[in-house]
Amino acid sequence: MYGRNINFTLLAPSLWAVVEAIASNVEEEKYKRMLFKTGDNSGFIVEVFENISIAGKKIETMKALQGLSEQAMAKVSIQEGSVIKK
């Protein structure tokens, strides 16, 4: 299992409509995405993939949020990693 966490702070609360359009909740067999709102202009997105290969193919949400960051409309940080197996 592989995961990605995208934290963001929006320049304006009105940008939530954009975030909701690009990061709505999804639940598929090998992929799950959940959007969480932590404040009027902040939140995070959790994506869970069956493996790193699928994560490498499903980058549209990450690219869209990075686009907001490049346009100075949001601050974005991304963390990724694998589940530790014992």
Backbone bond lengths (Angstrom), bond angles and torsions (degrees), N, CA, C in turn:
res aa  C-N    CA-C-N  psi(-1)  N-CA   C-N-CA  omega(-1)  CA-C   N-CA-C  phi
1 M - - - 1.445 - - 1.531 108.22 -
2 Y 1.326 115.85 145.02 1.459 122.29 -177.75 1.524 107.82 -135.46
3 G 1.329 117.96 144.76 1.459 120.86 -177.86 1.512 113.34 -134.57
4 R 1.319 114.56 156.11 1.465 122.22 176.48 1.528 107.60 -135.28
5 N 1.326 116.30 133.97 1.453 122.75 177.01 1.522 108.08 -120.37
6 I 1.331 116.79 123.82 1.464 121.95 -179.61 1.527 107.48 -116.17
7 N 1.328 116.95 109.41 1.468 122.77 176.61 1.518 108.47 -95.03
8 F 1.331 116.57 141.58 1.455 118.48 -179.98 1.523 111.58 -148.99
9 T 1.329 114.24 150.95 1.457 123.33 170.34 1.516 106.50 -127.47
10 L 1.320 116.58 122.51 1.459 122.11 -176.97 1.524 110.38 -86.79
11 L 1.327 116.29 148.37 1.455 121.54 177.13 1.527 110.51 -63.63
12 A 1.339 116.70 -35.60 1.463 121.09 -178.96 1.527 109.58 -141.68
13 P 1.332 117.98 142.28 1.464 120.40 178.01 1.529 113.63 -57.60
14 S 1.317 117.84 -25.10 1.464 120.69 -179.86 1.528 112.74 -64.36
15 L 1.334 117.29 -16.09 1.467 120.90 178.75 1.532 112.37 -76.53
16 W 1.336 117.30 -5.52 1.463 119.78 177.75 1.521 111.79 -58.29
17 A 1.314 117.49 -34.85 1.472 120.10 179.37 1.523 110.78 -60.27
18 V 1.319 116.80 -37.92 1.461 121.48 177.97 1.525 109.96 -66.37
19 V 1.324 116.79 -47.32 1.463 121.23 -179.19 1.531 110.34 -61.63
20 E 1.315 117.40 -44.39 1.460 120.43 179.54 1.529 111.54 -63.13
21 A 1.316 117.11 -33.60 1.468 120.55 179.25 1.527 111.99 -69.63
22 I 1.328 117.36 -34.50 1.465 119.77 -176.52 1.520 113.69 -97.47
23 A 1.329 117.76 -13.31 1.468 119.16 -173.84 1.529 113.04 -134.71
24 S 1.311 117.24 36.60 1.459 118.91 178.29 1.530 109.79 -65.20
25 N 1.309 116.39 159.47 1.462 121.10 -178.08 1.528 110.84 -64.11
26 V 1.331 115.64 137.85 1.462 122.93 179.81 1.526 108.06 -135.79
27 E 1.327 116.65 140.51 1.458 120.08 174.16 1.524 108.38 -138.53
28 E 1.321 114.81 107.44 1.454 122.62 178.07 1.520 108.46 -119.55
29 E 1.316 116.87 177.95 1.458 120.49 -177.11 1.530 112.98 -62.13
30 K 1.331 117.90 -43.33 1.462 121.55 -175.22 1.523 113.44 -114.05
31 Y 1.358 116.75 10.64 1.462 120.40 -174.86 1.525 109.60 -153.33
32 K 1.322 115.01 137.90 1.461 120.60 177.49 1.524 108.40 -140.35
33 R 1.332 117.43 136.04 1.468 122.33 178.09 1.521 108.42 -132.02
34 M 1.348 115.57 133.39 1.456 121.67 179.12 1.528 109.54 -131.81
35 L 1.312 116.48 133.84 1.460 123.52 179.05 1.522 108.70 -105.68
36 F 1.331 115.97 128.47 1.464 122.03 179.89 1.519 109.64 -121.12
37 K 1.313 117.17 134.04 1.465 122.79 177.23 1.524 107.78 -102.68
38 T 1.341 116.92 122.94 1.464 120.78 -179.01 1.529 112.90 -106.89
39 G 1.321 117.20 -9.31 1.461 121.90 179.97 1.515 109.45 -169.29
40 D 1.320 116.68 -177.90 1.467 120.54 -179.48 1.522 112.48 -60.28
41 N 1.323 116.94 -31.49 1.466 119.33 -177.78 1.532 112.71 -133.79
42 S 1.327 117.23 26.57 1.466 119.01 -179.59 1.524 111.18 -144.69
43 G 1.321 113.93 158.93 1.457 119.44 178.79 1.516 110.91 179.34
44 F 1.318 115.07 -169.00 1.459 119.91 176.49 1.518 109.73 -151.55
45 I 1.316 114.58 157.90 1.453 122.66 179.36 1.524 106.63 -122.39
46 V 1.319 116.63 131.00 1.459 122.07 176.01 1.518 107.34 -111.53
47 E 1.329 115.59 127.13 1.455 121.11 175.92 1.527 107.55 -119.65
48 V 1.327 116.66 133.46 1.459 122.11 179.52 1.528 107.34 -123.26
49 F 1.330 114.75 129.24 1.462 122.17 -176.58 1.521 109.75 -120.56
50 E 1.322 116.11 154.72 1.462 119.52 176.20 1.523 111.18 -65.51
51 N 1.351 116.80 -35.63 1.464 120.49 179.33 1.527 109.93 -157.16
52 I 1.323 116.16 172.60 1.459 121.91 -176.77 1.530 111.94 -66.22
53 S 1.316 116.98 -28.35 1.461 120.97 179.05 1.533 111.06 -63.58
54 I 1.306 116.79 -43.13 1.470 121.01 177.97 1.525 109.70 -67.30
55 A 1.333 116.98 -38.93 1.469 120.72 178.20 1.526 110.91 -59.83
56 G 1.322 116.46 -38.10 1.459 120.50 179.38 1.512 113.47 -67.82
57 K 1.322 117.05 -21.66 1.468 121.42 179.28 1.519 112.32 -92.59
58 K 1.322 117.55 -22.29 1.468 121.73 -177.53 1.526 109.39 -106.46
59 I 1.321 115.85 76.39 1.465 120.22 -176.99 1.528 112.67 -114.63
60 E 1.335 118.01 5.11 1.458 119.93 -175.59 1.530 113.69 -61.99
61 T 1.324 117.65 -38.84 1.471 120.28 178.59 1.522 110.38 -65.58
62 M 1.320 116.12 -45.76 1.460 121.11 179.39 1.539 110.40 -61.45
63 K 1.313 117.53 -44.46 1.467 121.19 179.80 1.523 111.51 -63.24
64 A 1.325 117.31 -39.47 1.460 120.62 -179.64 1.530 111.45 -65.16
65 L 1.337 116.91 -43.03 1.469 119.78 178.41 1.522 111.04 -67.92
66 Q 1.328 117.51 -38.28 1.459 120.14 176.29 1.524 110.75 -64.20
67 G 1.326 117.14 -32.33 1.459 121.10 175.68 1.521 111.52 -62.82
68 L 1.332 116.65 -40.75 1.470 119.49 175.91 1.524 110.36 -63.02
69 S 1.321 116.50 -37.78 1.460 120.82 178.72 1.530 111.06 -65.66
70 E 1.319 116.66 -43.40 1.460 120.85 179.78 1.528 112.43 -63.35
71 Q 1.327 116.15 -28.78 1.460 120.76 178.45 1.530 111.76 -89.62
72 A 1.326 116.90 9.72 1.470 123.76 179.84 1.528 111.67 59.33
73 M 1.344 116.43 33.57 1.458 121.45 177.88 1.528 112.06 -103.63
74 A 1.355 116.16 -7.06 1.460 120.69 -179.60 1.524 109.87 -161.70
75 K 1.323 114.47 154.34 1.469 120.96 169.17 1.528 105.30 -102.65
76 V 1.320 116.16 130.87 1.460 120.50 -173.70 1.526 110.01 -132.56
77 S 1.326 116.23 137.00 1.470 120.65 170.99 1.525 107.56 -132.06
78 I 1.332 114.94 143.74 1.460 120.99 -175.45 1.520 109.28 -128.77
79 Q 1.335 115.29 133.33 1.458 121.59 174.12 1.525 107.29 -125.70
80 E 1.335 115.32 141.89 1.458 120.77 177.93 1.514 109.27 -135.08
81 G 1.328 116.58 154.86 1.445 119.43 176.14 1.502 113.72 -179.89
82 S 1.324 114.43 168.49 1.463 122.75 -179.69 1.525 110.49 -101.99
83 V 1.308 115.44 155.90 1.458 121.70 174.40 1.519 107.65 -72.20
84 I 1.308 117.01 135.31 1.461 121.69 178.12 1.520 107.98 -82.47
85 K 1.314 115.24 123.37 1.476 120.39 179.43 1.522 108.69 -99.33
86 K 1.324 115.02 136.43 1.476 120.41 179.22 1.492 110.41 -101.52
